[in-house]
Protein backbone atom coordinates (compact mmCIF):
# COMPACT_ATOMS: atom_id res chain seq x y z
CA UNK A 1 0.00 0.00 0.00
CA UNK A 2 1.43 3.39 -0.99
CA UNK A 3 2.08 5.96 1.68
CA UNK A 4 0.18 9.22 1.55
CA UNK A 5 2.05 12.46 1.01
CA UNK A 6 1.16 13.42 4.59
CA UNK A 7 3.20 10.51 5.95
CA UNK A 8 6.33 12.06 4.47
CA UNK A 9 5.73 15.13 6.67
CA UNK A 10 5.41 12.93 9.79
CA UNK A 11 1.98 13.69 11.16
CA UNK A 12 1.34 13.39 14.89
CA UNK A 13 -0.17 10.23 16.36
CA UNK A 14 -3.85 10.28 15.36
CA UNK A 15 -4.92 8.93 18.75
CA UNK A 16 -3.51 11.96 20.62
CA UNK A 17 -6.21 14.19 22.01
CA UNK A 18 -4.15 17.37 21.72
CA UNK A 19 -1.57 18.68 19.29
CA UNK A 20 1.07 21.24 20.05
CA UNK A 21 1.75 24.03 17.53
CA UNK A 22 4.63 22.14 15.92
CA UNK A 23 2.41 19.09 15.30
CA UNK A 24 -0.44 21.27 14.06
CA UNK A 25 1.90 23.04 11.62
CA UNK A 26 3.00 19.64 10.27
CA UNK A 27 -0.63 18.68 9.70
CA UNK A 28 -1.35 22.03 8.03
CA UNK A 29 1.69 21.65 5.76
CA UNK A 30 0.47 18.21 4.70
CA UNK A 31 -3.07 19.51 4.28
CA UNK A 32 -1.99 22.43 2.09
CA UNK A 33 0.32 20.19 0.03
CA UNK A 34 -2.50 17.70 -0.54
CA UNK A 35 -4.71 20.12 -2.45
CA UNK A 36 -7.74 18.42 -0.87
CA UNK A 37 -10.64 19.95 1.00
CA UNK A 38 -10.40 19.79 4.79
CA UNK A 39 -13.06 17.07 4.83
CA UNK A 40 -11.33 14.89 2.23
CA UNK A 41 -7.91 15.37 3.82
CA UNK A 42 -9.24 14.53 7.28
CA UNK A 43 -11.01 11.44 5.95
CA UNK A 44 -7.85 10.26 4.17
CA UNK A 45 -5.68 10.80 7.26
CA UNK A 46 -8.16 9.49 9.84
CA UNK A 47 -8.66 12.90 11.46
CA UNK A 48 -11.75 14.87 12.37
CA UNK A 49 -12.46 17.64 9.83
CA UNK A 50 -13.39 20.11 12.59
CA UNK A 51 -9.98 19.64 14.18
CA UNK A 52 -8.17 20.38 10.92
CA UNK A 53 -10.29 23.49 10.29
CA UNK A 54 -9.93 24.72 13.89
CA UNK A 55 -6.12 24.47 13.77
CA UNK A 56 -6.01 26.07 10.34
CA UNK A 57 -7.87 29.12 11.69
CA UNK A 58 -5.89 29.18 14.93
CA UNK A 59 -2.54 29.15 13.12
CA UNK A 60 -3.64 31.74 10.56
CA UNK A 61 -4.71 34.11 13.35
CA UNK A 62 -1.53 33.61 15.36
CA UNK A 63 0.75 34.13 12.38
CA UNK A 64 -0.68 37.47 11.28
CA UNK A 65 1.84 40.27 11.42
CA UNK A 66 1.32 42.39 14.49
CA UNK A 67 0.39 46.00 14.01
CA UNK A 68 2.19 48.71 15.92
CA UNK A 69 0.79 49.38 19.37
CA UNK A 70 0.66 53.12 18.84
CA UNK A 71 0.22 55.15 15.68
CA UNK A 72 1.34 58.75 15.25
CA UNK A 73 -1.41 61.18 16.12
CA UNK A 74 -1.89 64.51 14.41
CA UNK A 75 -3.43 66.70 17.11
CA UNK A 76 -4.23 69.73 14.95
CA UNK A 77 -7.87 70.72 15.46
CA UNK A 78 -9.97 70.16 12.35
CA UNK A 79 -12.52 72.76 13.36
CA UNK A 80 -12.76 75.69 15.72
CA UNK A 81 -13.87 75.08 19.26
CA UNK A 82 -12.75 72.73 22.02
CA UNK A 83 -10.16 70.21 20.92
CA UNK A 84 -11.42 66.66 20.79
CA UNK A 85 -9.23 63.65 20.10
CA UNK A 86 -10.70 60.67 18.29
CA UNK A 87 -8.81 57.46 19.02
CA UNK A 88 -9.62 54.56 16.66
CA UNK A 89 -8.41 51.18 17.92
CA UNK A 90 -7.62 48.12 15.77
CA UNK A 91 -10.53 46.35 17.48
CA UNK A 92 -12.94 48.84 15.92
CA UNK A 93 -13.60 50.71 19.16
CA UNK A 94 -13.57 54.49 18.90
CA UNK A 95 -12.75 56.65 21.90
CA UNK A 96 -13.37 60.39 22.01
CA UNK A 97 -11.21 62.36 24.43
CA UNK A 98 -11.56 65.96 25.49
CA UNK A 99 -8.73 68.44 25.87
CA UNK A 100 -8.02 67.24 29.36
CA UNK A 101 -8.26 63.58 30.29
CA UNK A 102 -6.78 61.37 32.95
CA UNK A 103 -3.95 59.34 31.37
CA UNK A 104 -4.18 56.64 34.05
CA UNK A 105 -7.89 56.14 33.32
CA UNK A 106 -7.24 56.01 29.59
CA UNK A 107 -4.48 53.44 30.15
CA UNK A 108 -6.88 51.23 32.18
CA UNK A 109 -9.57 51.49 29.49
CA UNK A 110 -7.08 50.56 26.75
CA UNK A 111 -5.78 47.60 28.77
CA UNK A 112 -9.33 46.32 29.26
CA UNK A 113 -10.16 46.68 25.57
CA UNK A 114 -6.93 44.94 24.52
CA UNK A 115 -7.56 42.07 26.92
CA UNK A 116 -11.19 41.56 25.85
CA UNK A 117 -10.75 41.84 22.07
CA UNK A 118 -7.20 40.68 21.38
CA UNK A 119 -6.51 44.19 20.09
N, CA, C and O of each residue as an XYZ file, in Angstrom:
476
protein
N       0.844     -1.184      0.000
C       0.000      0.000      0.000
C       0.885      1.242      0.000
O       1.820      1.330      0.797
N       0.611      2.187     -0.867
C       1.427      3.395     -0.991
C       1.166      4.326      0.179
O       0.047      4.435      0.678
N       2.221      4.990      0.598
C       2.080      5.959      1.685
C       1.503      7.252      1.132
O       1.753      7.624     -0.015
N       0.726      7.929      1.971
C       0.177      9.218      1.548
C       1.277     10.264      1.631
O       2.300     10.056      2.284
N       1.058     11.390      0.964
C       2.052     12.464      1.006
C       2.174     13.033      2.409
O       3.214     13.589      2.760
N       1.119     12.901      3.224
C       1.161     13.422      4.590
C       2.120     12.622      5.444
O       2.713     13.173      6.371
N       2.296     11.326      5.162
C       3.203     10.507      5.951
C       4.638     10.998      5.817
O       5.427     10.858      6.751
N       4.982     11.565      4.680
C       6.333     12.065      4.468
C       6.617     13.260      5.379
O       7.775     13.530      5.697
N       5.575     13.975      5.800
C       5.730     15.132      6.666
C       5.763     14.715      8.128
O       6.090     15.533      8.989
N       5.433     13.463      8.431
C       5.410     12.932      9.787
C       4.336     13.594     10.633
O       4.613     14.461     11.462
N       3.119     13.167     10.404
C       1.985     13.688     11.159
C       1.993     13.144     12.578
O       2.541     12.070     12.824
N       1.392     13.870     13.514
C       1.344     13.386     14.891
C       0.464     12.153     14.999
O      -0.354     11.877     14.122
N       0.642     11.420     16.082
C      -0.166     10.233     16.358
C      -1.643     10.621     16.339
O      -2.056     11.529     17.060
N      -2.429      9.945     15.527
C      -3.848     10.281     15.357
C      -4.672     10.040     16.614
O      -5.763     10.593     16.752
N      -4.164      9.221     17.534
C      -4.922      8.929     18.748
C      -4.720      9.994     19.822
O      -5.435      9.999     20.824
N      -3.743     10.907     19.629
C      -3.511     11.962     20.620
C      -4.689     12.919     20.657
O      -5.217     13.320     19.619
N      -5.088     13.275     21.858
C      -6.214     14.192     22.006
C      -5.834     15.634     21.710
O      -6.674     16.416     21.267
N      -4.587     15.991     21.948
C      -4.147     17.371     21.719
C      -2.877     17.394     20.880
O      -2.027     16.508     20.970
N      -2.776     18.445     20.055
C      -1.568     18.684     19.285
C      -0.913     19.934     19.835
O      -1.590     20.840     20.320
N       0.393     19.978     19.758
C       1.067     21.241     20.048
C       1.183     21.992     18.720
O       0.822     21.457     17.672
N       1.680     23.216     18.762
C       1.750     24.030     17.534
C       2.642     23.392     16.468
O       2.337     23.472     15.278
N       3.726     22.767     16.882
C       4.629     22.136     15.916
C       3.899     21.010     15.172
O       3.996     20.895     13.950
N       3.174     20.190     15.922
C       2.415     19.093     15.304
C       1.316     19.639     14.394
O       1.098     19.131     13.294
N       0.633     20.673     14.863
C      -0.438     21.266     14.062
C       0.118     21.850     12.760
O      -0.500     21.722     11.703
N       1.285     22.490     12.842
C       1.896     23.039     11.621
C       2.256     21.927     10.635
O       2.141     22.109      9.423
N       2.690     20.775     11.153
C       3.003     19.639     10.272
C       1.739     19.157      9.568
O       1.761     18.847      8.377
N       0.645     19.097     10.310
C      -0.629     18.683      9.705
C      -1.062     19.707      8.658
O      -1.506     19.332      7.573
N      -0.935     21.002      8.977
C      -1.350     22.034      8.027
C      -0.475     22.020      6.770
O      -0.970     22.260      5.668
N       0.813     21.741      6.929
C       1.693     21.655      5.758
C       1.252     20.497      4.865
O       1.207     20.634      3.643
N       0.927     19.362      5.474
C       0.473     18.210      4.697
C      -0.874     18.495      4.050
O      -1.118     18.120      2.903
N      -1.743     19.159      4.796
C      -3.074     19.508      4.278
C      -2.949     20.432      3.072
O      -3.568     20.187      2.036
N      -2.156     21.489      3.197
C      -1.991     22.433      2.089
C      -1.328     21.778      0.884
O      -1.679     22.081     -0.256
N      -0.366     20.878      1.125
C       0.315     20.195      0.025
C      -0.604     19.200     -0.679
O      -0.398     18.876     -1.849
N      -1.618     18.718      0.037
C      -2.499     17.702     -0.539
C      -3.414     18.256     -1.617
O      -3.786     17.541     -2.547
N      -3.780     19.534     -1.496
C      -4.711     20.120     -2.451
C      -6.145     19.662     -2.236
O      -7.017     19.970     -3.049
N      -6.400     18.942     -1.169
C      -7.740     18.423     -0.873
C      -8.514     19.396      0.006
O      -7.942     20.297      0.621
N      -9.829     19.193      0.050
C     -10.636     19.952      0.998
C     -10.312     19.432      2.392
O      -9.746     18.349      2.542
N     -10.670     20.203      3.405
C     -10.403     19.790      4.789
C     -11.098     18.460      5.084
O     -10.532     17.598      5.756
N     -12.305     18.296      4.589
C     -13.064     17.070      4.828
C     -12.390     15.861      4.187
O     -12.250     14.814      4.820
N     -11.973     16.007      2.935
C     -11.331     14.887      2.229
C      -9.973     14.552      2.852
O      -9.632     13.382      3.023
N      -9.205     15.588      3.187
C      -7.908     15.371      3.815
C      -8.084     14.649      5.152
O      -7.393     13.670      5.434
N      -9.010     15.139      5.967
C      -9.244     14.528      7.282
C      -9.681     13.074      7.131
O      -9.225     12.207      7.877
N     -10.548     12.812      6.185
C     -11.008     11.435      5.953
C      -9.831     10.543      5.555
O      -9.685      9.434      6.068
N      -8.996     11.032      4.642
C      -7.849     10.258      4.171
C      -6.861      9.963      5.294
O      -6.274      8.882      5.341
N      -6.675     10.933      6.207
C      -5.676     10.800      7.257
C      -6.241     10.279      8.579
O      -5.506     10.129      9.555
N      -7.550     10.002      8.609
C      -8.155      9.488      9.836
C      -8.294     10.539     10.919
O      -8.209     10.224     12.106
N      -8.506     11.785     10.524
C      -8.663     12.897     11.456
C     -10.091     13.430     11.394
O     -10.841     13.125     10.466
N     -10.449     14.219     12.380
C     -11.755     14.871     12.365
C     -11.637     16.176     11.587
O     -10.732     16.969     11.849
N     -12.544     16.413     10.626
C     -12.464     17.642      9.828
C     -12.495     18.909     10.683
O     -11.795     19.876     10.383
N     -13.296     18.909     11.738
C     -13.394     20.106     12.588
C     -12.050     20.437     13.228
O     -11.716     21.607     13.417
N     -11.295     19.421     13.556
C      -9.980     19.638     14.179
C      -9.017     20.286     13.182
O      -8.271     21.200     13.534
N      -9.039     19.813     11.958
C      -8.173     20.375     10.917
C      -8.543     21.837     10.675
O      -7.665     22.696     10.596
N      -9.829     22.117     10.559
C     -10.291     23.487     10.292
C      -9.974     24.401     11.473
O      -9.534     25.534     11.281
N     -10.197     23.910     12.697
C      -9.934     24.722     13.891
C      -8.457     25.116     13.959
O      -8.139     26.275     14.228
N      -7.551     24.158     13.717
C      -6.121     24.475     13.767
C      -5.708     25.378     12.615
O      -4.832     26.228     12.773
N      -6.325     25.200     11.475
C      -6.009     26.069     10.343
C      -6.310     27.519     10.711
O      -5.486     28.406     10.488
N      -7.493     27.756     11.274
C      -7.867     29.120     11.691
C      -6.951     29.630     12.796
O      -6.480     30.766     12.751
N      -6.704     28.780     13.783
C      -5.885     29.184     14.929
C      -4.483     29.597     14.482
O      -3.952     30.605     14.948
N      -3.890     28.823     13.587
C      -2.538     29.151     13.120
C      -2.535     30.388     12.231
O      -1.601     31.187     12.284
N      -3.573     30.551     11.412
C      -3.643     31.737     10.565
C      -3.744     32.991     11.416
O      -3.101     33.997     11.117
N      -4.549     32.940     12.476
C      -4.705     34.105     13.348
C      -3.423     34.414     14.105
O      -3.061     35.579     14.266
N      -2.735     33.378     14.567
C      -1.534     33.610     15.365
C      -0.339     34.037     14.523
O       0.627     34.581     15.059
N      -0.385     33.802     13.227
C       0.754     34.126     12.376
C       0.576     35.433     11.609
O       1.400     35.775     10.761
N      -0.503     36.165     11.907
C      -0.683     37.465     11.276
C       0.386     38.417     11.798
O       0.766     38.352     12.967
N       0.869     39.300     10.928
C       1.840     40.266     11.422
C       1.175     41.193     12.441
O       0.020     41.583     12.273
N       1.892     41.532     13.469
C       1.317     42.393     14.492
C       1.440     43.844     14.073
O       2.458     44.269     13.525
N       0.402     44.584     14.337
C       0.392     46.003     14.009
C       1.078     46.768     15.136
O       1.166     46.272     16.259
N       1.549     47.935     14.853
C       2.187     48.711     15.923
C       1.182     49.015     17.026
O      -0.011     49.174     16.768
N       1.675     49.093     18.251
C       0.788     49.378     19.374
C       0.251     50.790     19.310
O      -0.917     51.027     19.622
N       1.089     51.731     18.909
C       0.661     53.117     18.836
C       0.949     53.659     17.441
O       1.931     53.287     16.800
N       0.082     54.532     16.997
C       0.219     55.151     15.681
C       0.335     56.650     15.910
O      -0.300     57.198     16.811
N       1.143     57.306     15.096
C       1.344     58.748     15.255
C       0.007     59.471     15.175
O      -0.843     59.138     14.349
N      -0.167     60.444     16.026
C      -1.410     61.177     16.119
C      -1.166     62.622     15.729
O      -0.267     63.273     16.259
N      -1.959     63.115     14.812
C      -1.885     64.511     14.410
C      -2.938     65.249     15.227
O      -4.135     65.065     15.004
N      -2.508     66.076     16.164
C      -3.429     66.701     17.106
C      -3.915     68.079     16.660
O      -4.461     68.821     17.476
N      -3.736     68.437     15.407
C      -4.232     69.732     14.953
C      -5.755     69.711     14.920
O      -6.340     68.771     14.382
N      -6.408     70.718     15.478
C      -7.872     70.720     15.461
C      -8.384     70.865     14.031
O      -7.853     71.655     13.250
N      -9.409     70.104     13.699
C      -9.965     70.157     12.348
C     -11.044     71.232     12.231
O     -11.432     71.623     11.130
N     -11.516     71.699     13.372
C     -12.524     72.761     13.357
C     -12.358     73.612     14.607
O     -11.764     73.178     15.594
N     -12.888     74.828     14.553
C     -12.755     75.693     15.724
C     -13.555     75.136     16.906
O     -14.499     74.365     16.731
N     -13.166     75.532     18.070
C     -13.867     75.076     19.261
C     -12.973     74.215     20.112
O     -11.769     74.121     19.873
N     -13.577     73.570     21.131
C     -12.753     72.732     22.016
C     -12.113     71.583     21.240
O     -12.734     70.983     20.362
N     -10.876     71.293     21.577
C     -10.155     70.208     20.924
C     -10.705     68.880     21.405
O     -10.911     68.670     22.600
N     -10.938     67.994     20.462
C     -11.419     66.659     20.790
C     -10.561     65.666     20.028
O     -10.349     65.811     18.824
N     -10.074     64.672     20.724
C      -9.231     63.650     20.103
C     -10.078     62.424     19.854
O     -10.779     61.947     20.747
N     -10.009     61.915     18.636
C     -10.701     60.672     18.285
C      -9.643     59.587     18.171
O      -8.723     59.692     17.359
N      -9.774     58.548     18.984
C      -8.806     57.462     19.019
C      -9.483     56.208     18.469
O     -10.396     55.668     19.094
N      -9.032     55.741     17.290
C      -9.617     54.556     16.660
C      -8.686     53.382     16.917
O      -7.519     53.406     16.525
N      -9.210     52.352     17.581
C      -8.409     51.178     17.919
C      -8.561     50.117     16.840
O      -9.541     50.111     16.095
N      -7.569     49.204     16.760
C      -7.624     48.121     15.771
C      -8.849     47.241     15.966
O      -9.318     46.614     15.016
N      -9.371     47.186     17.182
C     -10.530     46.350     17.477
C     -11.806     46.928     16.889
O     -12.832     46.250     16.838
N     -11.747     48.194     16.438
C     -12.941     48.844     15.917
C     -13.544     49.819     16.918
O     -14.401     50.624     16.552
N     -13.117     49.761     18.159
C     -13.605     50.707     19.164
C     -13.106     52.101     18.821
O     -11.995     52.275     18.320
N     -13.952     53.096     19.103
C     -13.573     54.488     18.897
C     -13.752     55.212     20.226
O     -14.823     55.167     20.832
N     -12.703     55.870     20.664
C     -12.753     56.645     21.903
C     -12.622     58.120     21.558
O     -11.787     58.498     20.736
N     -13.443     58.951     22.182
C     -13.368     60.393     22.012
C     -12.873     60.987     23.319
O     -13.449     60.737     24.377
N     -11.811     61.771     23.248
C     -11.206     62.360     24.434
C     -11.269     63.869     24.326
O     -11.062     64.439     23.255
N     -11.556     64.503     25.442
C     -11.559     65.963     25.493
C     -10.150     66.485     25.628
O      -9.182     65.724     25.625
N     -10.046     67.817     25.747
C      -8.728     68.441     25.874
C      -7.975     67.928     27.084
O      -6.765     67.706     27.027
N      -8.685     67.742     28.168
C      -8.020     67.235     29.357
C      -8.642     65.890     29.714
O      -9.863     65.759     29.803
N      -7.807     64.921     29.912
C      -8.263     63.583     30.295
C      -7.241     62.991     31.236
O      -6.089     63.423     31.272
N      -7.663     62.009     31.991
C      -6.783     61.368     32.955
C      -6.027     60.233     32.252
O      -6.637     59.230     31.881
N      -4.717     60.376     32.065
C      -3.950     59.339     31.366
C      -4.039     57.969     32.033
O      -4.053     56.948     31.345
N      -4.100     57.934     33.353
C      -4.183     56.644     34.049
C      -5.504     55.954     33.729
O      -5.540     54.738     33.540
N      -6.582     56.718     33.668
C      -7.890     56.138     33.324
C      -7.892     55.637     31.887
O      -8.405     54.555     31.598
N      -7.317     56.427     30.991
C      -7.239     56.010     29.593
C      -6.433     54.722     29.468
O      -6.819     53.815     28.730
N      -5.316     54.640     30.189
C      -4.484     53.437     30.151
C      -5.282     52.215     30.605
O      -5.191     51.155     29.987
N      -6.062     52.353     31.676
C      -6.875     51.233     32.176
C      -7.922     50.817     31.151
O      -8.151     49.626     30.942
N      -8.556     51.792     30.514
C      -9.566     51.489     29.491
C      -8.916     50.741     28.327
O      -9.456     49.741     27.854
N      -7.763     51.219     27.866
C      -7.080     50.562     26.749
C      -6.660     49.141     27.116
O      -6.786     48.230     26.297
N      -6.165     48.943     28.332
C      -5.776     47.599     28.771
C      -6.974     46.664     28.783
O      -6.861     45.508     28.374
N      -8.113     47.147     29.243
C      -9.329     46.321     29.256
C      -9.766     45.963     27.841
O     -10.112     44.815     27.565
N      -9.750     46.943     26.950
C     -10.160     46.676     25.569
C      -9.207     45.713     24.885
O      -9.652     44.841     24.138
N      -7.904     45.846     25.118
C      -6.928     44.938     24.520
C      -7.115     43.522     25.035
O      -7.015     42.563     24.269
N      -7.383     43.384     26.321
C      -7.557     42.065     26.919
C      -8.822     41.393     26.400
O      -8.816     40.191     26.137
N      -9.899     42.146     26.250
C     -11.186     41.563     25.845
C     -11.260     41.260     24.358
O     -11.969     40.331     23.970
N     -10.565     41.997     23.514
C     -10.745     41.841     22.071
C      -9.515     41.331     21.360
O      -9.564     41.130     20.147
N      -8.423     41.114     22.048
C      -7.198     40.679     21.382
C      -6.627     41.784     20.525
O      -5.914     41.507     19.561
N      -6.915     43.002     20.845
C      -6.505     44.185     20.094
C      -5.016     44.281     19.997
O      -4.497     45.222     19.396
